[in-house]
Amino acid sequence: MKPGTIDFDRLLKLRLIVARFGEMDLAKWWNTKGQLGRLGAAALGRGFPRTRRFAQARSVFAVAAHRCAEVFEPPGSVTLWRLPETIEEEFDARWEHWLDNAGEWTAFFAKLESLSGTDLTAILRAFEVVTDRDLEAYARLRRSAEGRAVPLPGLFSGTDDDVALLALGFARGEPGALTVPYARRADA
């Protein structure tokens, strides 16, 4: 894996959209209800005026990662919530930049708060975080036989394409029936 091949702003957006979509008031995949919606913004607004949206995000990311691990976590694999350590470290290092520039994210979070619908692929497309090529690759993804996972073809190479597919793979799930997209690690 070559460092610097992932657009971390895009990764954050993908995680935010999937996290919001999976909440109990939408797809019912993890036990947060509107934490990234208007309710969460109102609840955390007074205590965290500058960073509330990022506090909301951290909270839902943790719940989503835990729920996905409960449903399906094969060894030697990555998911949208558990990428290789070097990528997660770079993502975490970028967090301070996002906090320092929180105002740049206001419009994105406002759009995220009002998220509705049941078609995750259409939502990701509307947010302009996936490409036609990503959607073509998604069309070839299938749920595993037991219905709990969506294996990505090939090995995880640490690119934007891989990350987009990890996010899009959640669209193979159904409301109340989470399926966890994953890719095998090359070093496993």
N, C-alpha and C positions, 0 to 999 in steps of 0.2 A: 504494500500500500504506500502510495506516495503522499507525504503530507501536503496539505494545502489544496487538495483536489475537491474539497467540499465547500460549498457556499454556506457558511454558518447562519447567515440571515435567513436563507431559504430553509435550512434545517429547522431553525426556530419556528418559522411560519408553518411548516409542515406539522411539526409537533403540536403547535398551538391549535391548528385546525382539527387534527385528529383527536386531540385531547378534548376540545369543546364538543365535537361531534359525538364522542363516546359517553358524554355525561347522561345522567338519568332522565333529564328532560328531553333528550333527543334519542340516541341509539340504545341507551340503557346498558352500556357495557361495563362501566365502573361507577362506584358509589359516590359520585359527586353530583350535585344537582344545581346547575347554573353557576357553578363556581367561576367559570370563565364568561358567564353571561352578565346581564345587568344586576342580578341579585348579588353575585360575588363582588362586582364593582362597588355596589352600594355598601355591602358589609365591610369591606376592607378600606374603603375610601378615607375614612376618618383617621384610622390608625397608621396608614401607609400612604399619605397623599401623593408622594412622588413615585413610589415604587410598587403601589398596590397591584398593578396589572402583572408585574413580574412575580410578585408574591403569590398571586392567584395561579400563575403558570406553574411555578415550582410545586405547589400543592397538588395540582391536578396531574402533573407529570409523574409525581411519586405514586399517586393512587393508580394511574394507568399502568405504570411499570409493574407495580405489585400485582394488579389483576391479571395482566398478560402473563406474568411468571406463574401465577396460579393455574391458568388455563393451559399454557403450553410453553415450556422452556427447555428445548433440547440442548444437550451439551455441545460445545463447539460451534455455536451459532450466535447470530446477532439479530436484534429486533430494532424497531424504531426507538425504543426506550433504552436499549442496552447495546450501544455500539462499541467497537473496540476501545480499549482504555485510552489510547492516544487521541482518538477523535473526541471522546467524552472530556478529556482534559482540555483540549482546544476549545470545545464548546463552553465549558465552565469558565475558561479564561476570558472568553468573549462576553460573559455575563455583565461584568463591570462596565464595559463599553456600552452595552444596551441600557443599563441603568443610568449612566451618565448622559445618554441621549434618548431618554424615555419619551420626550416630546415627539421624536420622529416616528414613534410607534402608535401615537394616539389614534390616528385614522384607522390603522389596521385593527387595533383592539376594539374600537367602536363598531367596526364591521363584524368582527368576531362575536361581540356581545349579542348581536341581533341575528346570529346564524339560525337558519331554519332549513327544513327539507330532509329528505331521506336518501338522497343520491350523493354520496361522498365524492364520487368522481366529478360530478357537476360542480360541487362546491369547491373542490381543489382547483378546477379549471377556472371558475369565476374569480378566485383569489389569485389567479395567474401564477401558481406555483408548480404546475405540471405542464408538460409540453405534449404536442400530438404524438411525438415519439414515445413518451412515457405512457400515454394512453394505449398506444399500439402494443407495447410490451405488457401492460396490465391485462389486455384482452386475452393474452395467452396464459394468465395465471389461473390456477384451479385450487379449490380447497382439497385438503387431504381427505382420505377415505373416512376418517372418523369425524371430520368436519370442524376440528379445533384449530387447524393451522392452514397457512397458505405458504407452501415452499416456493422460494424464488429459484429460478434456474441458475446454475453455475455457482461460483464462489463469490462471496462479498469482496469487492475490490476497492471499496472506500470512495466511490464516486457519487456525484449528484444523482446519476441515473439509478444507482442502487438505493439511495435514500428515498428517492421519489417512489420507487416500487415498494419499498417497505411501508410507505404511507398509503399508497394506492391499494395495496393488498388488503387493508382493513375493509375496503368496499366489498370484498367477497363475503363479509359477515352480514348478519341481518339484525334488525332491532331485537335486543335481548339475547342475541346469540353471537358472541364475540368469536372471531377467528383471528389468530395471531400470525401475521406474516413474518417470515424469518428467512435468513440466508446462512449458508454454511460459511464458516471462517476459513480462509486459506491456510492459516497457521494451526488449525485444529487437527 
